[in-house]
Amino acid sequence: MSASRLETDAAGTWLAVPQFGAPHRFGTRTFLGEGVPAIDGLPVIRARQVHRNGVLLVGDPIDGEDWQARAAAAEADAVAIGRSGYWAGVSTADCLPLLLYDPVAGAAAAIHAGWRGALMGVAPAALCALGEGFGSRPHAVEAAIGPHIGVCCFEVGPAVLDALARFPRWERWVPRRSGEKGWFDLRAFVQWQLQEAGVAATRIWAVDRCTRCEGDLFSSYRREGLKPRGMLSAVRLPAAASS
C-alpha cells in the first residue's frame, strides 16, 4: 500500500503517490477524462477503451494536427509513451487505473484495467509494449495503482470466477464466497501479474481507497449506474527522462 495526497489545481482535485517517480494524476469526481484535454498546457493522449488488452504505442506525434483525434479513435485500454511533451491517460469509474514508468528507458504508460482487461493481461501487455517500443525492462519499471473498486465491494458472479479459475491458486484473489458469487481482489491480481512479469514488489505502490465506498470523492459504476463520469488518470515523462 502507499500513502497518497490530494492536490487541487484549476482542472479539479486529484491524487498523487509520493513514491512514484513520474509526474502523474489519479482523478476524482472533479478531475474527469472528458473535462481535461490538457494538463499544465500539455495534451493528454487517450484511446477508445474497450475492456480488452490492446496497447496504443505513441512515439513523437509531429505528423499533422489531428494526431490526438486519431489516438482517441484507436481501440486500446493502455497508452504507452516514449517522449515528453504530452501525457498518457485513461478514464476509470471503478476499474483499476495503473501507471507505469521506466526512468532508465524513458518510457511510461497509463492502463485501464477492469476485470475483463485484467484477466486478458492488459498490464503485462503494456509492459511488453514498453519493452518492444522503447527498450524498457520490467526490473526498472515503477508502478502506481490508483483508486478503484475494492475487494470490499467487488462482488462478481460465475462469469468472472470461471475466467479467473484459469490462473494458478486463483482462490487467493477471492477471499470471500457466497454461493455462486465471490468478492474479487482486483488490485492483488494485477500486482501479481506485474510481479510475474518482472516488476519488483518494492516498486509497486497502490492507493488503498475504494471508489464505490467514497462517493463524495470518486465516481463509481457500481454506485451510480451505467454512465458514471469517468475519472482521468495520467502520467508523463519528466523532460530529462526522454530524448
Backbone bond lengths (Angstrom), bond angles and torsions (degrees), N, CA, C in turn:
res aa  C-N    CA-C-N  psi(-1)  N-CA   C-N-CA  omega(-1)  CA-C   N-CA-C  phi
1 M - - - 1.441 - - 1.527 109.85 -
2 S 1.317 115.21 167.21 1.450 118.97 179.21 1.516 109.41 -147.12
3 A 1.317 115.21 145.34 1.452 119.36 169.95 1.522 108.43 -69.71
4 S 1.308 116.08 147.18 1.455 120.68 175.47 1.512 108.69 -128.74
5 R 1.302 115.85 159.73 1.464 119.34 178.73 1.524 109.51 -124.49
6 L 1.320 116.10 144.53 1.453 122.30 175.23 1.516 109.41 -89.28
7 E 1.319 116.25 134.22 1.453 121.47 176.91 1.528 108.32 -133.16
8 T 1.310 116.08 155.66 1.459 121.90 -177.25 1.518 110.18 -134.30
9 D 1.335 115.28 135.95 1.456 120.34 170.35 1.516 107.63 -137.78
10 A 1.333 116.77 -165.99 1.463 120.61 -175.44 1.521 112.42 -62.52
11 A 1.337 118.06 -25.39 1.463 121.85 -177.47 1.520 112.83 -84.42
12 G 1.333 118.68 -14.60 1.452 120.66 -179.27 1.514 111.91 137.18
13 T 1.330 115.40 -165.86 1.463 122.88 -178.74 1.519 109.95 -104.80
14 W 1.311 116.35 136.54 1.453 121.62 -177.61 1.521 109.44 -144.77
15 L 1.338 115.76 168.18 1.457 122.20 179.43 1.520 110.55 -110.81
16 A 1.331 115.01 151.00 1.461 121.92 174.85 1.520 109.17 -133.57
17 V 1.330 115.56 150.53 1.460 123.05 176.50 1.528 107.57 -104.36
18 P 1.330 118.87 112.08 1.471 120.17 -172.45 1.521 114.60 -57.27
19 Q 1.338 118.59 -33.90 1.459 120.48 -175.34 1.528 113.04 -73.85
20 F 1.320 117.79 -22.77 1.458 121.79 -174.25 1.525 109.28 -73.20
21 G 1.354 116.15 131.56 1.453 119.96 -166.82 1.515 117.25 -81.98
22 A 1.329 118.83 -13.60 1.462 121.37 -176.99 1.522 110.77 -102.61
23 P 1.339 117.55 150.99 1.471 119.22 171.95 1.522 109.77 -58.24
24 H 1.326 116.68 134.36 1.459 119.15 -174.17 1.520 110.50 -158.62
25 R 1.333 115.27 166.27 1.457 123.75 175.50 1.535 108.55 -143.58
26 F 1.319 116.77 138.11 1.461 121.86 165.50 1.519 106.80 -113.93
27 G 1.342 116.07 120.63 1.445 120.22 -169.02 1.516 114.78 -75.24
28 T 1.322 114.46 166.47 1.458 124.83 175.15 1.521 108.15 -130.75
29 R 1.319 116.75 -169.55 1.467 121.36 179.19 1.521 112.70 -60.72
30 T 1.330 116.91 -20.71 1.463 119.86 -179.32 1.526 113.07 -107.89
31 F 1.324 116.77 5.09 1.468 120.83 177.96 1.520 105.80 -127.78
32 L 1.353 115.51 89.73 1.456 122.26 -163.22 1.517 112.07 -113.27
33 G 1.349 115.48 149.68 1.451 120.60 -178.05 1.516 113.56 -57.94
34 E 1.337 116.65 -44.00 1.463 119.10 -176.92 1.524 112.52 -78.16
35 G 1.330 117.19 -10.72 1.454 119.46 -176.02 1.514 115.02 -106.26
36 V 1.337 117.78 -1.58 1.466 120.58 -175.67 1.527 109.19 -129.45
37 P 1.341 118.20 79.36 1.464 119.95 178.79 1.526 113.41 -72.75
38 A 1.342 116.68 -19.31 1.464 120.95 179.91 1.516 108.74 -146.74
39 I 1.325 115.89 151.89 1.458 122.87 176.73 1.519 107.61 -127.81
40 D 1.332 116.02 126.68 1.466 121.27 -178.57 1.529 111.13 53.55
41 G 1.330 116.14 34.73 1.463 120.92 177.77 1.512 115.07 82.06
42 L 1.327 118.27 -0.22 1.459 121.78 -179.09 1.522 109.48 -107.14
43 P 1.338 118.57 135.16 1.464 120.66 -175.46 1.527 112.34 -68.63
44 V 1.340 114.46 151.39 1.459 122.37 175.92 1.522 108.80 -101.45
45 I 1.325 116.97 123.11 1.464 122.15 177.52 1.521 108.80 -93.08
46 R 1.320 115.38 121.78 1.457 121.68 177.31 1.514 109.06 -130.77
47 A 1.321 116.26 152.02 1.463 122.21 175.45 1.532 108.69 -110.63
48 R 1.330 116.13 175.45 1.466 121.07 176.98 1.522 108.32 -86.28
49 Q 1.311 116.12 111.15 1.461 122.19 -173.23 1.527 110.72 -78.82
50 V 1.344 115.51 132.19 1.467 121.02 -174.49 1.533 112.74 -130.46
51 H 1.323 117.33 15.67 1.469 122.39 177.82 1.526 111.75 59.21
52 R 1.336 115.82 46.43 1.448 120.57 175.85 1.532 108.59 -132.84
53 N 1.319 118.88 -151.29 1.466 120.66 -174.38 1.524 113.28 -123.47
54 G 1.326 117.17 21.88 1.459 119.97 179.18 1.516 112.16 -74.31
55 V 1.334 115.59 148.26 1.460 122.45 -179.42 1.526 108.75 -125.20
56 L 1.318 116.93 126.91 1.460 122.18 173.44 1.520 108.35 -91.18
57 L 1.323 116.49 116.80 1.458 122.56 -178.62 1.521 108.54 -97.60
58 V 1.319 117.10 122.12 1.461 122.36 -174.09 1.517 108.77 -120.05
59 G 1.318 116.09 125.20 1.457 121.07 176.01 1.509 110.85 -94.89
60 D 1.324 116.42 -106.11 1.458 121.43 -178.42 1.523 108.37 -119.30
61 P 1.348 119.27 99.19 1.465 121.13 -173.13 1.520 112.75 -77.54
62 I 1.319 116.53 82.98 1.460 120.52 -178.25 1.520 111.79 -118.02
63 D 1.357 116.95 7.19 1.458 119.52 -173.03 1.527 112.00 -98.23
64 G 1.319 116.50 56.40 1.454 120.21 175.96 1.512 112.40 116.02
65 E 1.323 115.29 164.73 1.450 120.71 -172.98 1.524 113.53 -82.93
66 D 1.329 118.07 -11.87 1.459 119.76 -173.88 1.527 112.86 -98.40
67 W 1.331 118.50 16.10 1.456 120.27 -175.63 1.521 111.95 -63.46
68 Q 1.345 117.99 -35.67 1.462 119.88 -179.77 1.524 110.83 -67.95
69 A 1.321 117.49 -38.90 1.462 121.09 177.58 1.525 110.75 -67.68
70 R 1.336 117.66 -38.36 1.466 119.98 178.19 1.523 111.10 -64.47
71 A 1.327 116.34 -39.03 1.461 119.45 176.86 1.526 110.44 -63.72
72 A 1.319 117.61 -41.18 1.462 121.71 -178.34 1.520 111.80 -64.69
73 A 1.323 117.88 -24.32 1.463 121.64 -179.89 1.523 112.62 -86.70
74 A 1.318 117.77 -14.94 1.463 121.52 -178.57 1.532 110.00 -75.21
75 E 1.333 117.00 139.86 1.455 121.28 177.77 1.525 109.56 -85.95
76 A 1.319 115.98 112.41 1.466 121.02 179.28 1.518 108.50 -164.22
77 D 1.321 116.10 149.27 1.455 121.01 177.56 1.522 112.26 -111.14
78 A 1.323 116.25 12.56 1.459 121.46 172.25 1.519 107.98 -148.10
79 V 1.311 115.17 145.39 1.464 122.09 176.43 1.524 107.21 -123.08
80 A 1.332 117.04 121.38 1.464 122.72 -179.14 1.518 109.19 -112.38
81 I 1.323 116.50 134.60 1.462 121.40 -176.05 1.521 110.37 -129.10
82 G 1.343 114.82 152.01 1.451 120.98 178.27 1.509 112.85 -131.92
83 R 1.321 116.99 17.81 1.462 122.64 177.61 1.522 109.60 -135.13
84 S 1.325 115.91 154.04 1.455 120.04 170.03 1.531 108.22 -85.86
85 G 1.295 116.22 173.20 1.458 120.04 178.05 1.510 114.20 102.71
86 Y 1.321 117.93 -5.87 1.457 122.16 174.64 1.522 109.04 -157.56
87 W 1.336 114.58 167.15 1.451 122.48 -178.12 1.519 110.63 -108.29
88 A 1.313 117.68 148.08 1.463 123.23 166.10 1.517 107.17 -96.83
89 G 1.341 117.21 131.27 1.449 119.39 -175.23 1.513 113.55 -136.88
90 V 1.322 115.77 153.90 1.463 123.46 172.40 1.524 107.93 -138.03
91 S 1.316 115.33 160.22 1.456 121.89 179.18 1.527 109.38 -117.02
92 T 1.341 117.25 135.42 1.470 121.11 -178.83 1.524 110.76 -139.26
93 A 1.339 114.74 155.89 1.467 121.95 172.14 1.530 106.90 -152.88
94 D 1.274 117.43 73.22 1.467 130.92 -174.29 1.517 111.39 109.20
95 C 1.344 119.44 -36.58 1.460 119.87 175.39 1.525 109.64 -63.07
96 L 1.315 115.27 163.44 1.460 121.04 -173.26 1.524 110.45 -91.02
97 P 1.347 118.00 122.06 1.464 120.64 172.57 1.535 110.05 -89.99
98 L 1.310 115.79 128.31 1.462 122.08 -178.04 1.524 108.75 -125.24
99 L 1.325 116.46 129.85 1.456 122.14 177.23 1.527 109.05 -116.02
100 L 1.329 116.02 135.61 1.455 122.55 178.49 1.516 109.62 -119.93
101 Y 1.337 116.02 147.47 1.462 121.11 179.20 1.518 109.04 -149.16
102 D 1.322 115.99 127.62 1.461 122.33 174.47 1.523 107.64 -113.60
103 P 1.330 118.67 103.31 1.462 120.61 -178.37 1.523 113.50 -71.16
104 V 1.327 117.53 -18.14 1.469 120.77 179.44 1.526 110.62 -79.19
105 A 1.327 116.25 -50.74 1.466 120.45 -179.45 1.520 112.54 -79.62
106 G 1.327 117.46 -19.97 1.455 120.08 -174.73 1.515 111.07 70.94
107 A 1.327 116.30 61.00 1.458 121.59 -177.85 1.521 108.56 -148.56
108 A 1.338 115.23 155.49 1.458 120.18 -178.54 1.519 109.03 -153.31
109 A 1.328 115.40 165.25 1.461 119.93 178.76 1.517 109.70 -153.35
110 A 1.328 115.04 148.77 1.463 123.11 171.11 1.522 107.59 -115.87
111 I 1.322 117.39 133.17 1.461 122.46 -172.82 1.521 110.24 -128.85
112 H 1.321 115.80 135.90 1.466 123.82 172.64 1.525 107.34 -104.16
113 A 1.335 116.79 115.15 1.463 120.68 -175.14 1.521 110.14 -125.81
114 G 1.329 116.61 93.76 1.447 120.70 164.27 1.517 108.66 -82.80
115 W 1.316 117.50 -175.49 1.462 117.38 -176.63 1.519 111.31 -64.55
116 R 1.345 118.66 -37.25 1.468 119.98 179.71 1.521 111.14 -64.20
117 G 1.330 116.16 -50.79 1.456 119.40 -179.73 1.515 112.81 -64.06
118 A 1.327 116.10 -38.48 1.463 119.34 179.14 1.520 110.88 -62.90
119 L 1.339 117.03 -46.89 1.458 119.49 -179.30 1.525 111.89 -67.98
120 M 1.342 117.17 -25.92 1.465 120.67 176.12 1.525 112.26 -81.34
121 G 1.338 116.98 -8.15 1.464 120.33 174.96 1.506 115.33 89.16
122 V 1.339 118.24 37.82 1.457 119.11 -179.12 1.531 111.74 -65.38
123 A 1.330 118.15 -33.64 1.472 119.51 179.05 1.528 111.88 -67.83
124 P 1.341 120.07 -50.49 1.467 118.91 174.19 1.529 113.14 -60.72
125 A 1.335 117.39 -33.50 1.464 119.98 178.37 1.523 110.86 -63.99
126 A 1.320 116.64 -38.85 1.461 119.49 178.00 1.521 111.46 -67.27
127 L 1.329 117.23 -40.38 1.467 120.09 175.34 1.522 110.77 -60.05
128 C 1.321 116.83 -42.47 1.461 121.19 179.18 1.525 110.80 -63.78
129 A 1.336 116.95 -41.33 1.463 120.33 179.24 1.523 111.48 -64.49
130 L 1.325 117.03 -38.86 1.468 119.78 176.84 1.526 110.60 -62.14
131 G 1.332 116.63 -38.02 1.464 119.79 178.36 1.508 112.28 -69.31
132 E 1.337 116.62 -47.61 1.466 120.11 -177.50 1.517 112.10 -68.93
133 G 1.328 116.31 -36.06 1.456 119.39 -175.87 1.508 114.69 -85.71
134 F 1.336 117.07 -34.23 1.457 119.59 -169.94 1.528 114.15 -132.89
135 G 1.336 117.77 6.28 1.451 120.71 177.90 1.514 114.73 76.54
136 S 1.325 117.26 19.84 1.455 120.92 179.56 1.528 110.87 -70.76
137 R 1.338 115.75 151.41 1.454 122.27 175.85 1.526 108.94 -125.38
138 P 1.317 118.31 134.64 1.472 120.64 -174.76 1.525 114.25 -53.97
139 H 1.329 118.08 -35.27 1.463 119.01 -176.46 1.522 112.28 -66.02
140 A 1.341 117.06 -18.26 1.462 120.83 178.79 1.522 113.21 -95.02
141 V 1.324 117.39 -6.11 1.463 122.17 -171.59 1.528 111.21 -82.88
142 E 1.331 115.08 137.92 1.449 123.03 168.13 1.524 108.04 -101.90
143 A 1.334 116.85 146.99 1.462 121.16 -179.55 1.522 110.03 -133.45
144 A 1.327 115.37 137.34 1.465 121.17 175.28 1.524 108.76 -127.86
145 I 1.316 115.75 126.99 1.463 123.14 179.44 1.520 108.27 -104.65
146 G 1.320 115.99 125.62 1.449 120.47 -176.61 1.516 113.54 -94.12
147 P 1.321 117.09 -175.13 1.471 122.04 -177.93 1.527 111.66 -61.17
148 H 1.316 116.23 138.18 1.458 123.40 -179.04 1.519 107.41 -159.02
149 I 1.314 117.63 176.05 1.455 119.89 179.28 1.528 109.82 -67.30
150 G 1.318 115.84 128.12 1.454 120.41 -176.28 1.511 112.38 -84.83
151 V 1.308 115.72 168.46 1.459 120.96 178.08 1.525 110.81 -61.53
152 C 1.328 117.59 -22.75 1.458 122.25 177.27 1.524 112.28 -61.16
153 C 1.339 117.10 -28.67 1.463 122.34 -172.79 1.520 114.47 -122.10
154 F 1.321 118.34 -8.74 1.463 120.14 -171.66 1.522 110.73 -89.85
155 E 1.329 115.18 74.60 1.459 121.63 176.21 1.524 109.25 -79.72
156 V 1.325 117.19 127.54 1.461 122.45 -177.58 1.519 109.86 -128.77
157 G 1.335 115.41 161.28 1.445 121.30 -178.03 1.516 113.14 -108.84
158 P 1.333 116.67 -164.15 1.467 121.26 -175.49 1.524 114.20 -59.86
159 A 1.332 118.86 -32.57 1.469 119.96 -179.18 1.525 111.09 -58.89
160 V 1.336 116.32 -42.52 1.465 120.31 179.20 1.521 110.65 -75.76
161 L 1.310 116.34 -45.45 1.465 119.43 -176.13 1.522 111.77 -64.97
162 D 1.329 117.27 -38.23 1.468 119.87 178.56 1.526 110.88 -65.31
163 A 1.338 117.01 -39.66 1.465 120.12 177.69 1.523 111.15 -68.77
164 L 1.307 116.51 -38.21 1.463 121.16 179.83 1.523 111.68 -66.72
165 A 1.322 116.57 -29.76 1.468 121.29 -176.76 1.522 113.07 -65.17
166 R 1.330 118.36 -9.69 1.465 120.82 175.67 1.521 112.03 -72.48
167 F 1.314 117.24 -15.05 1.464 121.35 -174.84 1.529 110.54 -96.49
168 P 1.339 117.20 149.23 1.463 119.99 -178.83 1.526 112.12 -64.91
169 R 1.312 115.28 137.57 1.463 122.85 177.60 1.533 111.70 50.23
170 W 1.316 115.74 44.26 1.461 121.39 -174.02 1.519 113.22 -63.60
171 E 1.307 117.83 -21.71 1.463 119.86 -178.13 1.528 112.40 -62.87
172 R 1.322 117.87 -20.77 1.475 119.89 -179.85 1.523 111.87 -64.19
173 W 1.353 117.06 -21.76 1.467 120.57 179.77 1.521 112.25 -96.17
174 V 1.315 116.64 5.54 1.468 121.40 177.58 1.529 107.05 -129.13
175 P 1.318 118.56 79.37 1.461 121.02 -171.76 1.522 113.97 -73.23
176 R 1.346 117.04 -13.89 1.461 119.45 -179.53 1.518 109.33 -137.27
177 R 1.326 117.28 136.61 1.460 123.71 179.04 1.522 110.10 -127.66
178 S 1.325 115.70 151.78 1.461 122.08 173.37 1.517 107.26 -150.16
179 G 1.326 117.14 101.01 1.457 121.06 -176.69 1.518 110.59 62.44
180 E 1.336 116.78 -125.69 1.465 121.45 -179.58 1.523 112.69 -86.64
181 K 1.302 117.23 1.68 1.460 120.88 -178.14 1.521 110.94 -107.68
182 G 1.342 114.37 159.11 1.451 120.60 176.59 1.517 109.95 -150.98
183 W 1.333 116.13 169.80 1.458 121.90 178.84 1.524 108.11 -111.64
184 F 1.333 115.23 116.22 1.466 122.35 -169.69 1.516 110.47 -93.91
185 D 1.334 116.68 127.57 1.463 123.09 176.23 1.528 108.10 -90.95
186 L 1.318 115.22 84.41 1.467 121.40 -176.51 1.522 111.46 -62.12
187 R 1.312 116.86 -40.12 1.465 120.14 -178.98 1.525 111.20 -61.89
188 A 1.334 117.43 -47.11 1.463 120.12 -179.16 1.528 110.80 -62.71
189 F 1.335 116.59 -36.06 1.465 119.85 178.92 1.525 110.89 -64.89
190 V 1.326 117.65 -46.10 1.469 120.55 -179.64 1.524 110.46 -66.63
191 Q 1.326 117.68 -38.24 1.465 119.93 176.24 1.533 110.17 -60.23
192 W 1.311 117.26 -42.12 1.464 120.77 177.17 1.522 110.57 -60.76
193 Q 1.323 117.88 -44.30 1.463 120.84 178.86 1.520 111.34 -59.61
194 L 1.314 116.90 -43.82 1.460 120.34 -179.84 1.529 110.56 -62.35
195 Q 1.317 116.99 -44.62 1.460 119.95 -179.57 1.529 111.67 -67.20
196 E 1.330 117.04 -38.34 1.460 120.44 176.57 1.527 110.87 -61.95
197 A 1.328 116.59 -31.12 1.467 120.83 -179.76 1.523 112.75 -83.29
198 G 1.337 117.96 -7.09 1.452 120.62 175.09 1.513 116.43 114.31
199 V 1.329 118.29 2.59 1.465 120.64 177.13 1.530 108.71 -80.74
200 A 1.313 116.92 130.49 1.460 120.88 -178.14 1.524 110.90 -68.36
201 A 1.325 116.32 139.40 1.463 120.88 179.54 1.522 111.50 -58.57
202 T 1.333 116.48 -32.44 1.462 120.66 -179.05 1.521 112.87 -73.65
203 R 1.334 117.13 -7.30 1.470 121.37 179.33 1.528 111.55 -111.26
204 I 1.336 116.04 16.87 1.462 121.74 176.79 1.518 108.08 -115.89
205 W 1.337 116.62 122.47 1.458 121.62 178.76 1.517 109.03 -120.42
206 A 1.324 116.50 138.83 1.461 121.57 -176.27 1.520 110.14 -129.92
207 V 1.322 115.81 133.63 1.460 122.18 175.09 1.528 107.91 -80.81
208 D 1.299 117.67 121.77 1.464 122.45 -176.13 1.529 109.93 -92.48
209 R 1.350 115.46 69.59 1.460 120.64 178.83 1.524 108.17 -139.53
210 C 1.324 115.90 135.68 1.467 121.83 -176.25 1.521 109.75 -99.67
211 T 1.331 115.91 125.29 1.462 120.42 -177.93 1.520 112.28 -65.98
212 R 1.322 117.82 -33.81 1.465 119.61 179.92 1.519 111.42 -72.76
213 C 1.308 118.02 -36.11 1.468 121.39 -178.93 1.527 112.48 -70.52
214 E 1.319 116.79 -38.57 1.464 120.62 -171.15 1.528 110.50 -102.07
215 G 1.336 115.82 74.13 1.451 120.89 -175.99 1.508 114.66 -68.18
216 D 1.331 117.71 -22.54 1.455 119.67 178.58 1.524 112.42 -73.31
217 L 1.331 116.88 -20.32 1.455 120.51 -175.13 1.521 113.77 -112.25
218 F 1.340 117.83 -34.27 1.461 121.11 -171.45 1.521 112.64 -121.24
219 S 1.323 115.91 150.36 1.454 122.24 167.33 1.526 108.80 -78.31
220 S 1.345 115.65 151.55 1.457 119.87 -178.36 1.519 110.26 -149.83
221 Y 1.323 116.40 123.63 1.461 121.89 174.11 1.518 110.92 -61.20
222 R 1.316 117.34 -44.65 1.461 121.38 -177.28 1.536 111.61 -65.48
223 R 1.295 117.80 -32.01 1.453 120.90 -176.90 1.526 112.44 -89.27
224 E 1.340 117.41 -36.38 1.457 121.03 -168.69 1.521 114.22 -104.05
225 G 1.338 118.45 -11.28 1.449 119.15 179.46 1.512 112.51 105.52
226 L 1.322 116.20 -161.00 1.459 121.60 -167.57 1.515 114.56 -72.03
227 K 1.321 118.85 -24.51 1.459 119.63 -173.92 1.530 111.89 -128.47
228 P 1.327 117.10 63.85 1.463 118.42 172.94 1.519 109.80 -72.39
229 R 1.292 116.51 162.23 1.465 120.94 179.43 1.529 108.73 -82.32
230 G 1.316 116.52 121.92 1.453 121.20 -174.95 1.515 113.15 -73.17
231 M 1.315 116.17 130.81 1.464 122.06 -179.34 1.529 109.91 -87.92
232 L 1.313 116.43 136.26 1.457 121.56 -177.45 1.524 110.97 -85.14
233 S 1.326 115.96 130.79 1.465 121.89 167.24 1.523 107.41 -120.75
234 A 1.329 116.94 135.79 1.461 119.53 -171.95 1.518 110.80 -149.23
235 V 1.339 114.58 154.04 1.466 121.68 178.31 1.520 107.79 -141.73
236 R 1.317 116.17 147.88 1.460 120.81 172.38 1.521 109.05 -137.75
237 L 1.311 115.83 166.42 1.462 120.80 177.88 1.528 109.85 -85.98
238 P 1.324 117.64 139.68 1.456 118.73 167.49 1.527 109.12 -58.78
239 A 1.310 116.94 146.59 1.470 119.75 -175.92 1.515 112.20 -55.80
240 A 1.338 118.15 -36.10 1.453 121.45 -177.51 1.523 112.94 -76.82
241 A 1.362 117.64 -9.26 1.451 119.89 -173.80 1.507 113.08 -91.00
242 S 1.319 119.00 -3.76 1.467 121.32 -178.88 1.502 109.47 -135.84
243 S 1.321 115.66 158.46 1.448 121.02 -178.60 1.505 110.29 -96.21
